[in-house]
């Protein structure tokens, strides 16, 4: 386990390093979701340019105002006669520009927020729809909490960056460029001194940025791991409380959080060191400039107003450079999140969402099917499986746990594709049919019923989304579910709770049967659908299943052999192979058959079974 964990960490580090070399590609990946709004983005940036331009005028106007107040006359030429600037004129100009800046900035910010929210919503939809189209093999290797974290925290990071950080970064770039230009216009000598520090700051920014990206990506991964623990614990809260493992789960979550905090602190330490370095280098340079500027004022080369303007522009430039560390840190975190999002989007989907046809499939044939799970490719699960299920036939898969029964059912539903062999539906190769067409013709009633957290009606209607209330009630009646549904005051509008916890096991199974009845599939798979129930519930469910199975091709996966006595054919599985098949009577007539021995163990009393051993 430790070796696998180290190997995974090494792979993650390699991905982080690779993503650092492909920053441009990651940025382009994120920007593509803004392309539908390119005209609005251009207008928002134009407004941002105006507000930033207004802001960059304030140091100049402040210096002019100070000179006027000190008795130094200021003049302006507008292409005609030269006009002397008064204290009132400068003050009213500054006040008017403040009003315009506030109004324009409000509208530009709101426009950018609207664009970002819509763009990130498109990205969320793309990621979510892509995840739903991925294969079961993908979900077998990923935890639900991790995927939820990708859609929530990672995309929230991207959202916040484009809502706030990118706008602020553009504004600071404008301030930096315009600030340097105005500094040059006021005094080239002083500007050269300030700009001498820039190469060191740029080199430091590149080096620190790489480190920030690595820690940001690791922090996002650790956060996803802690979210996974929360999701798994809440989903299995009954088991947690049953085993009194609250303290264990709290410690497990706390350990994951401590790892997240440790990585976040290490990343923050790097960003803080960068900011401190920039502040020291830049403002240390400004302090030196002030000392030199004092001599220029004494010699008459500069006025007090010009010095004030220069220092304000220097503060603009210093503030911009100082903010770049934090802003670039946020951008690096976003690119780290983009790495993980792209990892998911690069996974090849098993299906493309498309309209299903009206094809009705009724028979299934497996020819020499071999299969291993993607995560355990060195362990064969199915070995040369061949079987034929005729239209309308009722067959059973029996055998010990882990023999391959449920895996064959998954293969038939095309949750997985076999490494070799062939699957035929009504004589048509599975490769010639879309996955959706196959699954549209198959209905399942599993042992572990999972209901959605909505109403009973919504869960039944999941089998046919456009069904009317009359159709839903008809399905509920056929599933022997109508009576208990009518006992609830809200009827079909009764909330079932998360995963259906407000209903009993028998009630959940009858809702699942009603859902399958509404789907009306020609092929049916029942996976221990009547296990672990009281006698009355089992009777009601068995009666509903008999109605459901009537006229359909049915596959029953059973451990309790009493449920398969009315099957046409029984396939006996052992160690990934079909070791025998035949009707119940044929298999029982041979005392040496594996099926007969299984039946003897189940139908004998425990003491008798021990004596026979």
C-alpha positions in Angstrom: 0.0 0.0 0.0 2.8 2.4 0.9 4.6 1.6 -2.3 1.5 2.3 -4.4 1.0 5.6 -2.5 4.6 6.6 -3.2 4.3 5.7 -6.9 1.1 7.7 -7.2 2.7 10.7 -5.6 5.6 10.4 -8.0 3.2 10.3 -11.0 1.4 13.4 -9.6 4.7 15.3 -9.3 5.5 14.4 -12.8 2.2 15.7 -14.0 2.7 18.9 -12.0 6.1 19.4 -13.7 4.7 18.7 -17.1 1.8 21.2 -16.5 4.4 23.9 -15.5 5.8 23.5 -19.1 2.4 23.8 -20.6 1.0 26.8 -18.9 0.0 28.4 -22.2 -2.0 25.3 -23.2 -3.8 25.3 -19.8 -4.6 29.0 -20.1 -5.9 28.4 -23.6 -8.0 25.5 -22.3 -9.7 27.8 -19.8 -10.1 30.8 -22.2 -11.9 28.6 -24.8 -15.0 28.7 -22.5 -15.0 32.6 -22.8 -15.0 32.6 -26.6 -18.8 32.7 -26.9 -18.6 36.0 -25.0 -15.6 37.5 -26.8 -17.4 40.7 -27.7 -18.6 41.3 -24.1 -15.1 40.4 -22.8 -13.6 43.0 -25.2 -16.1 45.6 -24.1 -15.4 44.8 -20.4 -11.7 45.1 -21.0 -12.3 48.4 -22.8 -14.1 49.7 -19.7 -11.3 48.4 -17.5 -8.8 50.3 -19.6 -10.8 53.5 -19.2 -11.1 53.1 -15.4 -7.4 52.2 -15.1 -6.5 55.2 -17.3 -8.5 57.5 -15.1 -6.8 56.1 -12.0 -3.3 56.7 -13.5 -4.1 60.4 -13.9 -4.6 61.0 -10.2 -0.9 61.2 -9.2 -0.4 63.8 -12.0 -3.4 65.9 -11.0 -2.4 65.6 -7.3 1.1 66.9 -8.1 -0.4 69.8 -10.1 -2.8 70.6 -7.3 0.0 70.7 -4.8 2.1 73.0 -6.9 -0.8 75.4 -7.4 -1.5 75.5 -3.7 2.3 76.2 -3.1 2.1 79.2 -5.5 3.7 77.5 -8.6 1.5 78.4 -11.5 0.3 75.5 -13.8 -0.8 76.0 -17.4 -2.5 73.8 -20.0 -2.9 74.2 -23.7 -5.8 72.7 -25.5 -4.7 73.6 -29.1 -5.6 77.2 -28.6 -4.7 79.8 -26.0 -2.8 78.7 -22.9 -5.1 78.4 -19.8 -3.9 78.8 -16.2 -5.0 76.0 -14.0 -6.8 77.0 -10.8 -7.2 75.2 -7.5 -10.9 74.9 -8.1 -10.5 73.6 -11.6 -8.1 70.8 -10.6 -10.3 69.9 -7.5 -13.5 69.7 -9.5 -11.7 67.6 -12.2 -10.4 65.1 -9.7 -13.9 64.8 -8.1 -15.6 64.4 -11.5 -13.1 61.7 -12.5 -13.7 59.8 -9.3 -17.4 59.7 -10.0 -16.9 58.5 -13.6 -14.3 55.9 -12.5 -16.7 54.5 -9.8 -19.6 54.2 -12.2 -17.6 52.7 -15.1 -15.8 50.3 -12.8 -19.1 49.1 -11.3 -20.5 48.2 -14.8 -17.3 46.7 -16.0 -17.0 44.5 -12.9 -20.6 43.3 -13.2 -20.2 42.6 -16.9 -17.1 40.5 -16.2 -18.8 38.6 -13.3 -21.7 37.8 -15.6 -19.4 36.6 -18.3 -17.3 34.5 -15.9 -20.3 32.9 -14.2 -21.8 31.8 -17.5 -18.4 30.6 -18.8 -17.6 28.6 -15.6 -21.2 27.2 -15.7 -20.4 25.9 -19.2 -17.2 24.4 -17.9 -19.0 22.7 -15.0 -21.6 21.3 -17.4 -18.8 20.0 -19.7 -17.0 18.3 -16.8 -20.1 16.8 -15.3 -21.5 15.5 -18.6 -18.1 14.1 -19.5 -17.9 12.3 -16.2 -21.3 10.7 -16.7 -20.2 9.4 -20.1 -17.1 7.7 -18.8 -16.9 3.9 -18.3 -17.4 1.9 -15.2 -13.7 1.1 -15.2 -13.0 4.8 -14.6 -15.3 4.9 -11.6 -13.8 1.8 -10.3 -10.4 3.6 -10.0 -11.7 7.0 -8.8 -13.5 7.8 -5.6 -16.8 9.7 -5.6 -15.5 12.4 -3.2 -12.5 13.1 -5.4 -14.7 13.6 -8.5 -17.1 15.9 -6.5 -14.1 17.9 -5.4 -13.1 18.4 -9.0 -16.5 19.8 -9.9 -16.8 21.9 -6.7 -13.5 23.2 -5.2 -11.3 23.0 -8.4 -13.8 24.8 -10.5 -14.6 27.3 -7.7 -10.9 28.1 -7.7 -11.1 28.8 -11.5 -14.2 30.9 -11.0 -12.7 33.1 -8.3 -9.6 33.6 -10.3 -11.5 34.9 -13.4 -13.9 36.9 -11.3 -11.3 38.7 -9.3 -7.7 37.8 -9.9 -7.6 38.2 -13.7 -9.3 41.6 -13.6 -7.0 42.8 -10.9 -3.9 41.4 -12.7 -4.8 43.2 -15.9 -5.4 46.4 -13.9 -2.0 46.1 -12.2 -0.3 45.5 -15.6 -1.9 48.7 -16.9 -0.8 50.6 -13.8 2.7 49.2 -14.1 3.2 50.1 -17.8 1.5 53.5 -17.6 3.3 54.2 -14.3 6.7 53.6 -15.8 5.8 55.9 -18.7 4.8 58.7 -16.4 7.9 58.2 -14.3 10.1 58.6 -17.4 8.2 61.8 -18.4 8.9 63.3 -14.9 12.5 62.1 -14.4 14.6 59.7 -16.4 17.3 59.6 -13.8 15.1 58.5 -11.0 13.2 56.0 -13.2 16.4 54.2 -14.2 17.2 53.6 -10.5 13.8 52.1 -9.9 13.8 49.9 -13.1 17.2 48.5 -12.2 15.6 46.2 -9.7 13.1 44.7 -12.3 15.3 41.9 -13.8 15.9 40.5 -10.3 12.2 40.6 -9.5 11.2 38.9 -12.8 13.7 36.1 -12.3 12.5 35.6 -8.7 8.9 35.6 -9.9 9.6 32.7 -12.4 11.4 30.6 -9.8 8.9 31.2 -7.1 6.0 30.6 -9.5 7.1 27.1 -10.3 7.2 26.2 -6.6 3.8 27.8 -6.0 2.2 25.8 -8.8 3.5 22.5 -7.4 2.3 23.1 -3.9 -1.1 24.4 -5.2 -1.8 21.3 -7.2 -0.8 19.0 -4.3 -3.0 21.1 -2.0 -6.0 20.7 -4.3 -5.4 16.9 -4.4 -5.2 16.8 -0.6 -8.4 18.8 -0.4 -10.1 16.3 -2.8 -8.9 13.5 -0.6 -10.5 15.1 2.5 -13.7 15.7 0.6 -13.7 12.0 -0.4 -13.6 11.0 3.3 -16.5 13.2 4.1 -18.6 11.8 1.2 -17.8 8.2 2.0 -18.4 8.6 5.7 -21.8 10.3 5.2 -22.8 7.7 2.6 -21.9 4.9 5.0 -23.1 6.7 8.2 -25.1 3.6 9.3 -22.0 1.5 9.3 -20.0 4.2 11.0 -22.5 4.3 13.9 -23.1 0.6 13.9 -19.4 -0.1 14.5 -19.0 2.9 16.8 -16.2 4.3 14.6 -17.0 8.0 14.9 -13.7 8.7 16.5 -11.8 6.7 13.8 -13.5 8.7 11.0 -12.9 12.0 12.8 -9.2 11.1 13.1 -9.1 10.0 9.5 -10.6 13.3 8.4 -8.4 15.3 10.7 -5.3 13.6 9.3 -6.3 14.4 5.8 -7.0 18.0 6.8 -3.6 18.3 8.5 -2.0 17.2 5.3 -3.9 19.8 3.4 -3.1 22.5 5.9 0.6 21.5 5.9 0.8 21.8 2.1 -1.2 25.1 2.1 1.2 26.5 4.7 4.2 25.5 2.7 2.8 27.1 -0.4 1.9 30.2 1.6 5.4 30.3 3.0 6.8 30.5 -0.5 4.3 33.2 -1.6 5.0 35.2 1.6 8.8 35.0 1.0 8.3 36.2 -2.5 6.1 39.1 -1.4 8.6 40.0 1.3 11.5 39.9 -1.1 9.6 42.1 -3.6 8.6 44.6 -0.9 12.1 44.8 0.4 13.8 45.2 -3.0 11.2 47.6 -4.4 10.5 49.9 -1.5 14.1 49.8 -0.5 14.8 51.2 -4.0 12.1 53.8 -3.6 13.6 54.9 -0.3 16.9 55.4 -2.1 15.2 57.4 -4.8 13.6 59.7 -2.2 17.0 60.6 -0.9 18.3 61.4 -4.4 15.1 63.2 -5.4 15.6 65.6 -2.4 18.8 66.9 -4.0 16.9 67.4 -7.3 14.3 69.5 -5.6 16.9 71.6 -3.8 18.7 72.2 -7.1 15.4 73.3 -8.8 15.3 70.4 -11.3 12.0 69.3 -9.8 9.1 70.9 -8.0 7.5 69.6 -4.9 4.4 68.7 -7.0 6.5 66.8 -9.5 8.2 64.9 -6.7 4.9 64.1 -5.2 3.6 62.8 -8.5 6.8 60.8 -9.1 6.5 59.2 -5.7 2.8 58.4 -6.2 3.6 56.8 -9.6 6.5 54.9 -7.9 4.1 53.6 -5.3 1.8 52.6 -8.2 4.6 50.7 -9.8 5.7 49.2 -6.5 2.2 48.3 -5.5 1.7 46.6 -8.9 4.9 44.6 -8.7 4.1 43.7 -5.1 0.6 42.5 -5.9 1.9 40.4 -8.8 3.3 37.8 -6.4 -0.1 37.1 -4.8 -1.9 37.5 -8.1 0.4 35.1 -9.9 0.1 32.7 -6.9 -3.6 32.7 -7.5 -3.2 32.1 -11.2 -0.7 29.2 -10.4 -3.3 27.6 -8.1 -5.9 27.9 -10.9 -3.6 26.3 -13.4 -3.0 23.5 -10.9 -6.8 23.0 -10.7 -6.9 23.1 -14.5 -4.4 20.2 -14.6 -6.8 18.0 -12.7 -9.8 19.1 -14.7 -8.0 18.3 -17.9 -7.1 14.9 -16.6 -10.7 14.0 -16.4 -11.6 15.6 -19.7 -8.9 13.6 -21.4 -10.4 10.3 -20.3 -12.1 8.7 -23.3 -15.9 8.4 -22.8 -17.6 5.1 -23.4 -20.6 6.7 -25.1 -21.7 9.8 -26.9 -25.1 11.1 -25.7 -27.5 10.4 -28.6 -31.1 9.5 -29.3 -31.8 5.8 -28.8 -33.5 3.7 -31.6 -36.6 1.6 -31.2 -34.6 -1.6 -31.6 -36.0 -4.3 -29.3 -33.4 -6.9 -28.3 -34.5 -10.2 -26.8 -31.7 -12.7 -27.0 -28.1 -12.7 -25.7 -25.1 -14.9 -26.8 -21.6 -14.8 -25.4 -18.9 -16.6 -27.4 -15.5 -17.3 -25.7 -15.6 -14.2 -23.6 -12.5 -13.4 -21.5 -12.3 -10.5 -19.1 -10.1 -8.9 -16.5 -11.0 -5.6 -14.6 -8.8 -2.7 -15.9 -7.4 -2.1 -12.4 -6.5 -5.8 -12.1 -5.5 -6.8 -15.6 -3.3 -9.6 -14.3 -6.2 -11.4 -12.6 -8.6 -13.1 -15.1 -12.2 -12.9 -13.9 -14.0 -14.6 -16.8 -12.3 -17.4 -18.7 -13.8 -18.5 -22.1 -17.4 -17.9 -21.1 -19.9 -19.1 -23.7 -23.7 -19.1 -23.2 -26.9 -18.6 -25.1 -30.1 -17.0 -23.7 -33.0 -17.4 -26.1 -35.8 -14.8 -26.4 -38.3 -15.1 -23.5 -36.1 -17.7 -21.7 -35.6 -17.5 -17.9 -32.1 -18.4 -16.9 -30.1 -18.4 -13.6 -26.5 -17.8 -12.7 -25.5 -19.6 -9.6 -22.3 -20.4 -7.8 -20.1 -19.2 -5.0 -19.3 -15.5 -4.4 -16.7 -14.2 -6.7 -17.3 -16.9 -9.4 -18.1 -14.3 -12.1 -21.9 -14.2 -12.1 -22.3 -10.4 -11.6 -19.4 -9.7 -13.9 -21.2 -11.5 -16.7 -24.3 -9.4 -16.0 -22.1 -6.3 -16.2 -20.6 -7.5 -19.5 -24.1 -8.1 -20.9 -25.0 -4.5 -19.9 -21.8 -3.4 -21.5 -20.5 -1.7 -18.3 -17.2 -3.3 -19.4 -15.9 -4.6 -22.7 -14.3 -8.0 -22.8 -10.6 -8.4 -23.7 -11.6 -11.1 -26.2 -14.6 -12.9 -27.4 -17.9 -11.8 -28.8 -21.3 -10.6 -27.5 -24.4 -10.9 -29.8 -27.8 -9.4 -29.2 -30.5 -10.9 -31.5 -27.6 -12.2 -33.6 -26.1 -8.6 -34.0 -22.6 -8.0 -32.8 -22.3 -5.7 -29.8 -19.8 -3.6 -31.9 -22.6 -2.8 -34.3 -24.9 -1.5 -31.6 -24.5 1.6 -29.5 -24.1 1.2 -25.8 -27.3 3.2 -25.2 -29.3 1.0 -27.5 -28.2 -2.1 -25.5 -28.9 -0.6 -22.1 -32.2 0.8 -23.2 -33.3 -2.8 -23.8 -32.1 -4.1 -20.4 -33.8 -3.5 -17.0 -32.2 -4.4 -13.7 -33.4 -4.9 -10.1 -30.3 -5.1 -8.0 -29.9 -6.5 -4.4 -28.7 -3.2 -3.1 -31.3 -0.7 -4.1 -30.2 2.9 -4.5 -32.9 5.5 -4.8 -32.4 9.2 -5.5 -33.1 11.7 -2.7 -36.3 13.0 -4.4 -39.9 11.7 -4.2 -41.3 8.3 -4.7 -42.9 9.5 -8.0 -39.6 10.9 -9.3 -37.8 7.6 -8.5 -40.4 5.5 -10.3 -40.6 7.9 -13.3 -36.8 7.5 -13.7 -37.6 4.4 -15.7 -39.6 6.6 -18.2 -39.0 10.3 -17.7 -42.0 11.3 -19.7 -44.5 9.0 -17.9 -47.8 10.3 -16.8 -49.1 10.0 -13.2 -51.5 7.3 -14.4 -48.6 5.3 -15.9 -46.6 5.7 -12.6 -49.6 4.5 -10.5 -50.1 1.5 -12.9 -46.4 0.5 -12.5 -46.7 0.9 -8.7 -49.8 -1.4 -8.6 -48.0 -4.0 -10.7 -45.0 -3.8 -8.3 -47.3 -4.2 -5.2 -46.1 -0.7 -4.2 -49.4 1.3 -4.6 -50.8 0.2 -1.1 -47.9 1.5 1.0 -47.5 4.6 -1.2 -51.2 5.5 -0.6 -50.6 5.3 3.2 -48.3 8.3 3.0 -50.1 11.6 3.2 -48.1 13.0 0.2 -48.5 9.8 -1.8 -46.2 9.9 -4.9 -44.8 13.2 -3.6 -43.3 11.6 -0.5 -39.6 12.3 -0.1 -37.6 9.1 0.2 -34.5 10.7 1.8 -30.9 10.3 0.8 -30.5 6.9 -1.0 -34.1 6.1 0.1 -33.4 5.8 3.9 -37.0 6.8 4.8 -38.3 3.6 3.2 -37.9 0.0 4.3 -35.8 -2.5 2.3 -39.0 -4.1 0.9 -40.5 -0.7 0.0 -37.3 0.3 -1.8 -37.2 -2.9 -3.8 -40.9 -2.5 -4.9 -40.2 1.1 -6.0 -37.2 -0.2 -8.0 -39.4 -2.9 -9.5 -42.0 -0.3 -10.4 -39.3 1.8 -12.1 -38.2 -1.2 -14.2 -41.9 -2.0 -15.1 -42.3 1.5 -16.3 -39.1 1.2 -18.4 -40.6 -2.0 -20.0 -37.4 -3.6 -21.1 -37.4 -6.9 -23.1 -34.4 -8.2 -21.2 -34.4 -8.3 -17.4 -31.6 -8.9 -14.9 -32.5 -9.7 -11.3 -29.6 -9.7 -8.8 -30.8 -11.3 -5.6 -33.8 -9.1 -5.7 -35.6 -10.9 -2.8 -32.8 -11.5 -0.4 -32.8 -10.4 3.3 -36.6 -9.7 3.4 -39.3 -10.8 5.8 -41.7 -13.4 4.5 -44.6 -11.0 3.7 -42.3 -8.5 1.8 -40.7 -11.4 -0.1 -44.1 -12.7 -1.1 -45.2 -9.3 -2.4 -41.9 -8.8 -4.2 -41.8 -12.3 -5.7 -45.4 -11.8 -6.9 -44.4 -8.4 -8.5 -41.3 -10.0 -10.1 -43.4 -12.8 -11.6 -45.5 -10.1 -13.4 -42.3 -8.3 -14.4 -40.7 -11.4 -15.8 -43.7 -12.5 -17.8 -42.8 -12.5 -21.5 -39.3 -11.2 -21.0 -35.9 -12.7 -21.3 -34.8 -12.9 -17.7 -31.4 -13.5 -16.0 -31.5 -14.3 -12.3 -28.4 -14.0 -10.3 -29.0 -16.1 -7.2 -27.3 -17.5 -4.1 -30.6 -18.9 -2.8 -31.4 -21.8 -5.0 -35.0 -21.8 -4.0 -35.5 -18.8 -6.2 -34.4 -20.5 -9.5 -36.4 -23.7 -9.5 -38.7 -22.3 -12.2 -35.9 -21.3 -14.6 -35.5 -22.9 -18.0 -31.7 -23.1 -17.7 -29.2 -22.8 -14.9 -25.6 -21.9 -15.5 -23.3 -22.9 -12.7 -20.2 -20.7 -12.2 -17.0 -21.5 -10.5 -13.7 -19.6 -10.6 -14.6 -17.6 -13.7 -15.9 -20.5 -15.7 -19.2 -22.1 -16.5 -18.7 -25.7 -15.2 -22.2 -27.0 -15.9 -25.6 -26.0 -17.3 -29.0 -27.5 -17.7 -32.5 -27.4 -16.4 -33.0 -27.6 -12.6 -34.3 -31.2 -13.0 -31.3 -32.2 -15.1 -28.8 -30.8 -12.7 -30.5 -32.3 -9.6 -30.8 -35.7 -11.3 -27.0 -36.0 -11.1 -26.0 -36.3 -7.5 -22.4 -35.6 -8.4 -23.1 -32.3 -10.0 -21.8 -29.1 -8.5 -25.4 -27.7 -8.4 -26.7 -30.7 -6.6 -24.0 -30.3 -3.9 -24.9 -26.6 -3.5 -28.5 -27.5 -3.2 -27.8 -30.1 -0.6 -25.8 -27.6 1.5 -28.7 -25.0 1.3 -31.6 -27.3 1.9 -30.1 -29.4 4.7 -30.0 -28.2 8.2 -26.6 -26.9 9.3 -26.0 -29.8 11.6 -26.8 -32.3 8.8 -24.5 -30.4 6.4 -21.6 -30.7 8.9 -22.3 -34.5 9.4 -22.2 -35.0 5.6 -18.8 -33.4 5.5 
